Amino acid sequence: MDILEEIVRNKRMEVARRKQVIPLEILQERCEGMARPVRSMKAALLASDSGIIAEFKRKSPSKGWLHPEAQVSAVVPCYEEGGAAACSVLTDERYFGGTAADLLEARRLVSLPLLRKDFVVDAYQLYEARVLGADAVLLIAAVLAPEACYQLACLAHRLGLEVLLEIHREEELACLSPEVDMLGVNNRNLGTFHTTVDNSFALIGKLRDYLAAHPDRHSSPVLVSESGLKEPGMLRVLRGEGFRGFLIGESFMKHADPGAALRAFVRESRFIYKVCGMMHPENIRAVLQAGANAIGLIFYPPSPRCVPADDGEGLAALMTQLDVRKVGVFVNAAIEEVLRQVSRYSLTHIQLHGDESADYCRELRGQTSCRLIKALPVASPADLAKASAYVGLVDYFLFDTPCPERGGSGRCFDWSLLDAYRLPVPFLLSGGLSPSSLDALRAFHHPYWAGIDLNSGVETAPGLKSPDKVASLIIPYVS
């Protein structure tokens, strides 16, 4: 018996016991007197910048206790404040440490759409969900036959509940029906609990083909990627493939402050407006006021924008205070030097702008929690092909115009070369970007585009940026 079979067997026994305590007829009477909820999880995901369904759970069968003392009152309101589009509440006690009371309390505290996350095997659980204040329920195709799934989905709609159907394999699309509001791909194998986000990539093409071939079997469900989403940049890639919802639990709940973890995750998942080559604290403050959300400091002595060794203007003190992306730019530097500057300037990201190898990135990644950006000059498809060696080792690529001096060329490269790029790593666009690039940037589209990198094109002098020029480029870009 695998873990899923064990959970389902136990769930059936649980439901049978609960029916004896509170008969179905009582739940039905309570539901009849309740107004239809107005919190649509599907609509919230479509309207959200983050698309994050933040999950409250205390443990999992594979990892054990994540946050045994977690309280709904301390976590779920912070999810709402932190930018979650919806909240998932685990109500399975034996395997996930949740209770029905958790969902009831969450409903009292927040106005977010709430998903009751459990292993639904009986209509009784849908009436429970409605009484407890859920707006949506999870139906797992691996647990239910297609006809049973359809009947439960229909009942959910009659009760005013939306339906998230979860699949793990293409064959489980047989459970899809027009009553399904959201279609989730679980990246976790529920038999072994092994997790890989590759499952979302493996199934997305098949989902699109199935939806196109069977318009009568669906009502355009919102696609959701579930579990194993540890890197904010991956949301950019998955969104580019068509997913609009992202169910994330462990990445938040393993932290002492899940709400703070969510806020940091949401911030990192947003489009990056990076201004590089900054040297002066007051100029940095002005650039941030203009709309930038990432500051780049260059630690490459030949550059005229290199951070002064004496830090005479208190740059390190300012960087410690700022709650933004802080990127250190290095060129073939010793790892010890990189780590020294990370500590001194409280860097959150490391940009490697030299000939650093994949092995170098692997070693550096093992010694810091900073996110890594690998800059690659692009002049031909062969240059772009070099990126494959860094997949799994860096969080972003920065595609730039080739320049022998490594100081910036002031020119844009041929962005059409990126049309063929489909590695699962988001990228920043760099090279000669200035206010005159605005029309070209508006016209540029790529599903994995995660940000822009500004430098000499917004300067009034080396290391001194024009806030007005920066502000002119801080607009929403379609990706």
MOBEL-V881606 format. One record per backbone hydrogen bond with DSSP energy under -1.0 kcal/mol. CO is the residue of the C=O (numbers start at 0). NH is the residue of the N-H. Records with the same first field share a line. If there is no record, write none. Layout:
CO->NH ; NH
//
This chain:
1->5
2->6
3->7
4->8
5->9
6->10
7->11
8->12
9->13
10->14
11->15
12->16
13->17
14->18
16->20
17->21
22->26
23->27
24->28
25->29
26->30
27->31
30->33
37->39
39->43
40->44
41->45
42->46
43->47
50->245
51->84 ; 85
52->247
53->87
55->89
57->65 ; 66
59->63
63->59
66->69
70->73 ; 74
71->75
74->78
75->79
76->80
77->81
78->83
85->53
86->114
87->55
88->116
91->97
92->96
95->57 ; 58
99->103
100->104
101->105
102->106
103->107
104->108
105->109
112->86
113->134 ; 135
114->88
115->137
116->90
121->124
122->125 ; 126
123->127
124->128
125->129
126->130
127->131
128->133
134->161
135->115
136->163
138->165
139->142 ; 143
144->148
145->149
146->150
147->151
148->152
149->153
150->154
151->155
152->156
153->157
154->158
155->160
156->159
161->136
162->180 ; 181
163->138
164->183
165->140
166->185
168->171
169->172
170->173
171->174
172->175
176->179
180->221
181->164
182->223
183->166
184->225
186->195
188->192
190->2
193->188
195->198
196->199 ; 200
197->201
198->202
199->203
202->206
203->207
204->208
205->209
206->210
207->211
208->212
209->213
213->216
221->182
222->243 ; 244
223->184
224->246
225->186
227->229
230->233
231->234
232->236
233->237
234->238
235->239
236->240
237->242
238->241
244->224
245->52
246->226
247->54
248->251 ; 252
249->253
251->254
256->260
257->261
258->262
259->263
260->264
261->265
262->266
263->267
264->268
271->451
272->292 ; 293
273->453
274->295
279->283
280->284
281->285
282->286
283->287
284->288
285->289
286->291
287->290
292->324
293->274
294->326
295->277
296->328
297->306
299->302
302->305
310->313
313->317
314->318
315->319
316->320
317->321
324->294
325->347 ; 348
326->296
327->350
328->298
329->352
333->337
334->338
335->339
336->340
337->341
338->342
339->343
340->344
341->346
347->370
348->327
349->372
350->329
351->374
356->360
357->361
358->362
359->363
360->364
361->365
363->366
370->349
371->394 ; 395
372->351
373->397
375->399
379->383
380->384
383->386
384->387
385->388
386->389
387->390
389->392 ; 393
395->373
396->427
397->375
398->429
399->377
402->405
412->414
413->416
414->417
415->418
417->420
422->424
425->396
426->449
427->398
428->452
433->436
434->437
436->440
437->441
438->442
445->448
447->426
449->271
450->428
451->273
453->275
454->457
455->458
457->465
460->463
463->459 ; 460
465->469
466->470
467->471
469->472
470->473
472->474
//
